[in-house]
Amino acid sequence: MGERSFAEDVKQLGYGEGQILHGEGILAITKALLQSGVSYVGGYPGAPVSYLIDVLADANEPLLNPLGIYFEQSGSEAAAAALLGASINYPMRGAVTWKSVVGTNVASDALSHVASAGVIGGSVIVIGEDYGEGASILQERTHSTALKSSIPLLDPRNSLDAFARFVEDGFGLSEACNEPVFFSIRIRACHMRGTLRCRDNVRPAISMLSPLGAPSFSIDRINLPPFTYQMEAQKFEKRLPAARRYIVERGLNEHFRGDEDHLGIVMQGGLWNTTLRGLHVLGLADVRGRTPVPLLVLNAIHPLVPEELIGFLRGKQRVLVVEEGMPNYIERELKALAHEARLGVEIQGKDLLSPHGEYVPQLVIGGLRRFFTSAGVKSQSTVAIEDRYQALTAHREKVGAVLPEPVAKRPPSFCTGCPERPVFSALKILRQREPAIGDTHVAADIGCSTFSTQAPFNVGNSVLGYGMGLASSSAVAPLFGKRTISVMGDGGFWHNGLTNGVANAMYNKQDSVLVILDNFYAAATGQHHVPSTGKNARNEPLPMTIPAALRGLGVKWIRTVNSYRIAEVIGTFREALTTRVPGLKVIIARNECMLERQRRDRPKLRRLVAAGREVVQPRFGVDPDVCTGDHSCMRLNGCPSLTLRESADPLRDDPVAHVDDTCVGCGVCGEVAHAAVLCPSFYEVKMITNPTRWTRFVSRLRAAVIQRLAAVGA
């Protein structure tokens, strides 16, 4: 099912010339791909472009197949990048997508080879640039990779029309310079809503409906010396100059002139909205974005065009560069060009703006205020700019007075009912009970399981990459006094863990414990399918299983446990950590992602209730008269549905535990209390909707018996 269905939105992807599409940025990008005549699309899901995979999957049957477009959700970003190999020899357009620099790091091997050999068919890589406040485990930028591999990088203004235009121009740029092209979109822009005037979709010349008839071979496109030397020369003698010509001829970068000709601002296209908002707040732009300050908007941030930059700098006294992150490549290039051209212009950037982090409005407005109050503008007095800024920030003192103490932090956590939570509860209980066995090094992994490093578990000594948990413990395991534990999810297992983790451990005869959290999906990205889900993104059945893959690599010690049965999980941990059997021990903790289960079950329950059928749902609670307020249940569980409530007992100072209405009835709280031998305050009740006559009779009978027993006891 997935986190979200785009079945209705996908209908708009079939719109023709002049029709208006309403939707998110991701939808506009997909429409632009179809309008560009792509032959193939693929990628690996990850925020903020997970939905692009969802849109393509939902569009596969109604739109992609009729056009003959091949679609796949690749096994990793490396596999997605390798798809672009189709465009090295054949004039077919293709697009792939993945998450930010963490995805690019995985893809870099194949990507470097594609960039070296060059392409003849337009190739676009849609990058979900998750820099700053988002969901990326690393804070790096795609810009560095673009420079390293000489790949043009587009960072367009944030509007649906701009997205569509630059996706289409991305293919044109790629074919003009024979290089793949990065198309960067930020996390907030992916979910930005707007309108797009559509064009007709283009049927690709090469497709599944009109396949190639013969192979194409060119020795100078093989990445092998001496041809690699020629490829490197072509990058700088032909490809990048061709890219610069295309950027100029198509007007990809935009120069907005203004009366304040002694000043100027150079910015990344993706920061246009934020910068214009800042100018408007300071009284230097109207609501339509018209400003007296000259602007150079770099929708193509690599390669830069020296003539464009020098032309903008000439005659100016001071210029501000609005560029996210470090290194400040654009600012450095501007300063170098100004020096070579002997221009007397002062270029500022990171000295007025933050060298790190996402350029949110508050940060950009502060930098603009410092720039203009120092440089001076004719259209607005320094005092007026300062007054506007102070009016904007005056609320801070009021907030500080109302909230003298910082608001409590809300760290990321497992969802209510998550099947991964009890696994770490079990490990924590084992650590506390038997530290000689359970208190060992734990190599964590990327995914939902990374939340184990947060309170109340604090389990996980390192996080080195998706599916790399086992590999990251390879040097620790033989040098540690007891067996170590590595953790990975089923998504990480199929992504990197099978080869770089399990195969490496078996090859090097590693004696350690691997825990695979099998919740049937890549849950952290939005419940995307993995090879062991049973179906792929095209809903085609698959026979792949994790145990079969492990046995295929020679793993002998494999145990599968129900992750909700904490006592069983504790026992299996103990066995794995103490057995005399050498080699890799694998524990597969299985149960479906609760979010996906709830998305499927809740509509069914609503239909049953509406039809008058009896529905029984488990609910858990805490008896306030029994709870002592010790809160060990929370320290070993941390479920969001388990909270605090003031005790009605005047003799007790501590609040008691309380299960709120978000409980999904997984029973972990009770399992933890039982496994850890905690207080018996937890109870389970059955919430019955539309009870049958028999159910009502049994309920009355039980009530009567209880009443009689109570009377006898009295």
Backbone hydrogen bonds, N-H to C=O, Kabsch-Sander energy under -0.5 kcal/mol:
donor,donor_aa,acceptor,acceptor_aa,energy
3,E,526,G,-2.0
10,V,6,F,-2.9
11,K,7,A,-0.5
11,K,8,E,-0.9
12,Q,9,D,-1.6
13,L,10,V,-1.4
14,G,11,K,-1.2
15,Y,12,Q,-1.9
18,G,198,C,-2.5
19,Q,16,G,-1.9
21,L,19,Q,-0.6
21,L,196,L,-3.1
23,G,194,G,-2.1
25,G,192,M,-1.1
26,I,190,C,-1.5
27,L,24,E,-0.5
28,A,24,E,-1.6
29,I,25,G,-2.1
30,T,26,I,-2.1
31,K,27,L,-2.3
32,A,28,A,-2.2
33,L,29,I,-1.9
34,L,30,T,-1.9
35,Q,31,K,-2.2
36,S,32,A,-1.0
37,G,34,L,-0.9
38,V,33,L,-1.2
39,S,93,R,-3.7
40,Y,93,R,-1.1
41,V,70,Y,-2.7
42,G,95,A,-1.5
43,G,72,E,-0.8
44,Y,97,T,-2.0
49,V,46,G,-2.1
52,L,49,V,-1.0
53,I,49,V,-0.9
53,I,50,S,-0.7
54,D,50,S,-1.5
55,V,51,Y,-3.0
56,L,52,L,-2.2
57,A,53,I,-2.5
58,D,54,D,-2.6
59,A,55,V,-1.7
60,N,56,L,-0.7
60,N,57,A,-0.8
63,L,59,A,-2.3
64,L,59,A,-2.3
65,N,60,N,-3.0
67,L,63,L,-1.2
68,G,64,L,-0.8
68,G,65,N,-1.2
69,I,64,L,-2.5
70,Y,39,S,-2.4
72,E,41,V,-1.4
74,S,43,G,-1.8
74,S,72,E,-0.8
80,A,76,S,-1.9
81,A,77,E,-2.7
82,A,78,A,-1.9
83,L,79,A,-0.8
83,L,80,A,-0.9
84,L,80,A,-0.6
84,L,81,A,-1.3
85,G,82,A,-1.8
86,A,83,L,-2.1
87,S,84,L,-1.7
88,I,85,G,-1.2
89,N,85,G,-0.7
90,Y,86,A,-1.1
92,M,90,Y,-2.5
93,R,37,G,-0.5
94,G,122,G,-2.3
95,A,40,Y,-1.8
96,V,124,V,-2.0
97,T,42,G,-1.0
98,W,126,V,-1.6
100,S,98,W,-0.6
100,S,128,G,-1.4
103,G,99,K,-2.4
104,T,100,S,-1.9
105,N,101,V,-2.6
106,V,102,V,-1.2
107,A,103,G,-2.2
108,S,104,T,-1.2
111,L,107,A,-2.8
112,S,108,S,-2.6
113,H,109,D,-1.5
114,V,110,A,-2.2
115,A,111,L,-2.6
116,S,112,S,-1.8
117,A,113,H,-2.7
118,G,114,V,-2.5
119,V,178,N,-1.2
120,I,87,S,-2.9
121,G,87,S,-1.7
124,V,94,G,-2.0
125,I,181,V,-3.1
126,V,96,V,-2.9
126,V,124,V,-0.6
127,I,125,I,-0.8
127,I,183,F,-3.1
128,G,98,W,-2.0
128,G,126,V,-0.5
129,E,127,I,-1.4
129,E,185,I,-1.7
130,D,128,G,-0.9
131,Y,129,E,-0.5
134,G,132,G,-1.0
140,E,138,L,-0.8
144,S,141,R,-0.7
145,T,141,R,-0.5
146,A,142,T,-2.2
147,L,143,H,-2.2
148,K,144,S,-2.5
149,S,145,T,-2.4
150,S,146,A,-0.7
150,S,147,L,-0.6
151,I,146,A,-2.1
153,L,302,H,-3.1
154,L,182,F,-2.9
155,D,299,N,-3.2
159,S,157,R,-1.4
163,F,159,S,-2.5
164,A,160,L,-2.3
165,R,161,D,-2.5
166,F,162,A,-2.7
167,V,163,F,-2.0
168,E,164,A,-2.0
169,D,165,R,-2.7
170,G,166,F,-1.4
171,F,167,V,-1.4
172,G,168,E,-1.7
173,L,169,D,-3.2
174,S,170,G,-2.3
175,E,171,F,-2.3
176,A,172,G,-1.8
177,C,173,L,-2.1
178,N,174,S,-1.4
179,E,174,S,-1.0
181,V,123,S,-2.3
182,F,152,P,-3.1
183,F,125,I,-3.3
184,S,154,L,-2.9
184,S,182,F,-0.5
185,I,127,I,-2.5
187,I,129,E,-0.9
190,C,186,R,-1.7
191,H,187,I,-0.8
192,M,189,A,-0.8
194,G,23,G,-2.3
196,L,21,L,-1.9
198,C,19,Q,-3.3
198,C,196,L,-0.7
202,V,34,L,-2.5
203,R,201,N,-0.5
207,S,205,A,-0.5
207,S,210,S,-1.3
208,M,68,G,-2.9
221,R,218,S,-2.1
222,I,219,I,-1.5
224,L,222,I,-2.2
227,F,224,L,-1.6
228,T,224,L,-0.6
229,Y,226,P,-0.9
230,Q,226,P,-1.2
231,M,227,F,-2.5
232,E,228,T,-2.1
233,A,229,Y,-2.0
234,Q,230,Q,-2.6
235,K,231,M,-1.7
236,F,232,E,-1.0
237,E,233,A,-2.4
238,K,234,Q,-2.3
239,R,234,Q,-3.1
240,L,235,K,-2.8
242,A,238,K,-2.1
243,A,239,R,-2.2
244,R,240,L,-2.4
245,R,241,P,-2.1
246,Y,242,A,-2.2
247,I,243,A,-2.3
248,V,244,R,-2.0
249,E,245,R,-3.0
250,R,246,Y,-2.5
251,G,248,V,-0.8
252,L,247,I,-2.1
253,N,247,I,-0.5
254,E,297,V,-2.2
256,F,254,E,-0.6
256,F,295,L,-3.0
257,R,255,H,-0.6
260,E,292,P,-2.8
261,D,259,D,-2.4
263,L,260,E,-2.0
264,G,318,R,-0.7
265,I,294,P,-2.0
266,V,320,L,-2.8
267,M,296,L,-2.4
268,Q,322,V,-1.5
269,G,298,L,-2.3
270,G,155,D,-0.7
271,L,268,Q,-1.8
272,W,269,G,-1.8
275,T,271,L,-2.4
276,L,272,W,-2.9
277,R,273,N,-2.1
278,G,274,T,-2.0
279,L,275,T,-2.3
280,H,276,L,-2.4
281,V,277,R,-2.3
282,L,278,G,-1.8
283,G,280,H,-1.5
284,L,279,L,-3.5
285,A,279,L,-0.6
286,D,290,R,-2.1
289,G,286,D,-2.0
295,L,256,F,-2.9
296,L,265,I,-2.7
297,V,254,E,-3.3
297,V,295,L,-0.5
298,L,267,M,-3.1
298,L,296,L,-0.7
299,N,297,V,-1.3
301,I,153,L,-1.7
301,I,299,N,-0.6
302,H,153,L,-1.2
308,E,305,V,-0.6
309,L,305,V,-2.0
310,I,306,P,-2.9
311,G,307,E,-2.2
312,F,308,E,-1.7
313,L,309,L,-2.3
314,R,310,I,-2.3
316,K,313,L,-2.1
317,Q,262,H,-2.7
318,R,262,H,-1.8
319,V,346,E,-2.5
320,L,264,G,-2.5
321,V,348,Q,-2.8
322,V,266,V,-3.1
322,V,320,L,-0.6
323,E,321,V,-0.9
325,G,357,G,-0.5
329,Y,327,P,-1.8
332,R,328,N,-2.4
333,E,329,Y,-2.3
334,L,330,I,-2.5
335,K,331,E,-2.3
336,A,332,R,-2.4
337,L,333,E,-2.6
338,A,334,L,-2.6
339,H,335,K,-2.0
340,E,336,A,-2.4
341,A,337,L,-2.4
342,R,339,H,-1.0
343,L,338,A,-2.8
345,V,343,L,-1.5
346,E,317,Q,-3.1
347,I,345,V,-0.6
348,Q,319,V,-3.0
348,Q,346,E,-0.5
352,L,349,G,-1.5
353,L,349,G,-2.2
360,V,358,E,-1.8
363,L,360,V,-0.6
364,V,360,V,-2.2
365,I,361,P,-3.1
366,G,362,Q,-1.7
367,G,363,L,-1.9
368,L,364,V,-2.7
369,R,365,I,-2.4
370,R,366,G,-1.9
371,F,367,G,-2.1
372,F,368,L,-2.8
373,T,369,R,-2.3
374,S,370,R,-1.1
375,A,371,F,-2.7
376,G,372,F,-2.7
377,V,380,Q,-0.6
385,I,381,S,-2.1
386,E,382,T,-2.4
387,D,383,V,-2.7
388,R,384,A,-2.3
389,Y,385,I,-2.1
390,Q,386,E,-2.6
391,A,387,D,-2.3
392,L,388,R,-1.6
393,T,389,Y,-1.8
394,A,390,Q,-0.9
396,R,393,T,-1.6
397,E,394,A,-0.9
398,K,394,A,-0.9
399,V,395,H,-2.8
400,G,396,R,-2.7
401,A,397,E,-1.8
402,V,398,K,-2.1
403,L,399,V,-3.1
418,C,415,C,-2.0
421,R,418,C,-0.6
423,V,420,E,-0.6
424,F,420,E,-1.2
424,F,421,R,-0.6
425,S,421,R,-1.8
426,A,422,P,-2.5
427,L,423,V,-1.9
428,K,424,F,-2.2
429,I,425,S,-2.5
430,L,426,A,-2.4
431,R,427,L,-2.2
432,Q,428,K,-2.2
433,R,429,I,-2.7
434,E,430,L,-2.8
437,I,434,E,-2.0
438,G,434,E,-2.8
439,D,435,P,-1.2
440,T,438,G,-1.8
443,A,485,I,-2.7
444,A,442,V,-0.7
444,A,462,S,-1.9
446,I,465,G,-0.7
450,T,447,G,-1.7
451,F,448,C,-2.0
452,S,449,S,-2.0
453,T,450,T,-2.0
454,Q,451,F,-1.7
457,F,454,Q,-1.2
458,N,454,Q,-2.4
459,V,452,S,-3.1
460,G,458,N,-0.5
461,N,442,V,-3.8
462,S,442,V,-0.6
464,L,444,A,-0.5
468,M,465,G,-1.8
472,S,468,M,-2.4
473,S,470,L,-1.2
474,S,471,A,-1.5
477,A,473,S,-2.9
479,L,476,V,-0.9
480,F,477,A,-1.1
485,I,441,H,-2.6
486,S,513,V,-2.6
487,V,443,A,-2.4
488,M,515,V,-2.2
490,D,517,L,-1.6
493,F,489,G,-2.3
494,W,490,D,-1.9
495,H,491,G,-1.8
496,N,492,G,-2.3
497,G,492,G,-3.0
498,L,493,F,-2.6
500,N,496,N,-1.8
501,G,496,N,-0.7
501,G,497,G,-0.7
502,V,497,G,-3.0
503,A,498,L,-2.1
504,N,499,T,-1.0
505,A,501,G,-2.3
506,M,502,V,-2.7
507,Y,503,A,-2.5
508,N,504,N,-1.9
509,K,506,M,-1.0
510,Q,505,A,-2.8
512,S,510,Q,-0.9
513,V,484,T,-2.5
514,L,585,K,-3.3
515,V,486,S,-3.2
516,I,514,L,-0.6
516,I,587,I,-2.9
517,L,488,M,-2.5
517,L,515,V,-0.6
518,D,516,I,-1.0
518,D,589,A,-2.0
519,N,517,L,-1.0
522,A,528,H,-3.1
523,A,521,Y,-1.5
525,T,522,A,-0.9
526,G,523,A,-1.3
527,Q,522,A,-0.6
527,Q,523,A,-0.5
528,H,522,A,-1.5
530,V,520,F,-0.5
533,T,530,V,-2.4
536,N,540,E,-1.8
539,N,536,N,-2.2
542,L,534,G,-2.8
549,A,545,T,-1.7
550,L,546,I,-2.4
551,R,547,P,-2.7
552,G,548,A,-2.0
553,L,549,A,-0.9
553,L,550,L,-0.8
554,G,551,R,-1.4
555,V,550,L,-2.2
557,W,584,L,-0.6
558,I,556,K,-1.1
559,R,586,V,-2.5
561,V,588,I,-2.6
563,S,561,V,-0.7
563,S,590,R,-1.6
565,R,562,N,-1.8
566,I,564,Y,-1.4
569,V,565,R,-2.2
570,I,566,I,-2.8
571,G,567,A,-2.2
572,T,568,E,-2.1
573,F,569,V,-2.5
574,R,570,I,-2.5
575,E,571,G,-2.3
576,A,572,T,-2.6
577,L,573,F,-2.3
578,T,574,R,-1.2
579,T,575,E,-2.3
585,K,512,S,-2.5
586,V,557,W,-2.5
587,I,514,L,-3.0
588,I,559,R,-3.4
588,I,586,V,-0.5
589,A,516,I,-2.2
589,A,587,I,-0.7
590,R,561,V,-2.6
590,R,588,I,-0.8
591,N,518,D,-1.9
593,C,519,N,-1.8
597,R,593,C,-2.3
598,Q,594,M,-2.8
599,R,595,L,-2.2
600,R,596,E,-1.6
601,D,597,R,-2.9
602,R,598,Q,-2.5
604,K,600,R,-0.8
605,L,601,D,-2.7
606,R,602,R,-2.5
607,R,603,P,-2.1
608,L,604,K,-2.3
609,V,605,L,-2.7
610,A,606,R,-2.5
611,A,607,R,-1.6
612,G,609,V,-1.6
613,R,608,L,-2.6
615,V,689,T,-2.4
617,Q,615,V,-0.5
617,Q,687,M,-2.4
619,R,685,V,-2.6
621,G,683,Y,-2.4
623,D,681,S,-2.7
626,V,623,D,-1.2
627,C,623,D,-2.5
635,R,631,H,-1.8
636,L,632,S,-1.5
637,N,634,M,-0.7
642,L,639,C,-1.7
643,T,641,S,-0.8
643,T,658,H,-3.4
645,R,656,V,-2.3
652,R,649,D,-1.8
656,V,645,R,-2.8
658,H,643,T,-2.4
660,D,641,S,-2.6
660,D,658,H,-0.6
663,C,660,D,-1.5
671,E,667,G,-2.2
672,V,668,V,-3.1
673,A,669,C,-2.1
674,H,670,G,-2.2
675,A,671,E,-3.2
676,A,672,V,-2.6
677,V,674,H,-1.1
678,L,673,A,-3.5
682,F,679,C,-0.5
683,Y,621,G,-2.3
685,V,619,R,-3.2
687,M,617,Q,-3.4
687,M,685,V,-0.6
688,I,686,K,-0.7
689,T,615,V,-2.8
689,T,687,M,-0.5
696,R,692,T,-2.3
697,F,693,R,-2.6
698,V,694,W,-2.7
699,S,695,T,-2.3
700,R,696,R,-2.5
701,L,697,F,-2.5
702,R,698,V,-2.6
703,A,699,S,-2.3
704,A,700,R,-2.2
705,V,701,L,-2.4
706,I,702,R,-2.7
707,Q,703,A,-2.3
708,R,704,A,-2.4
709,L,705,V,-2.7
710,A,706,I,-2.4
711,A,707,Q,-2.0
712,V,708,R,-2.3
713,G,709,L,-2.5
714,A,710,A,-1.8
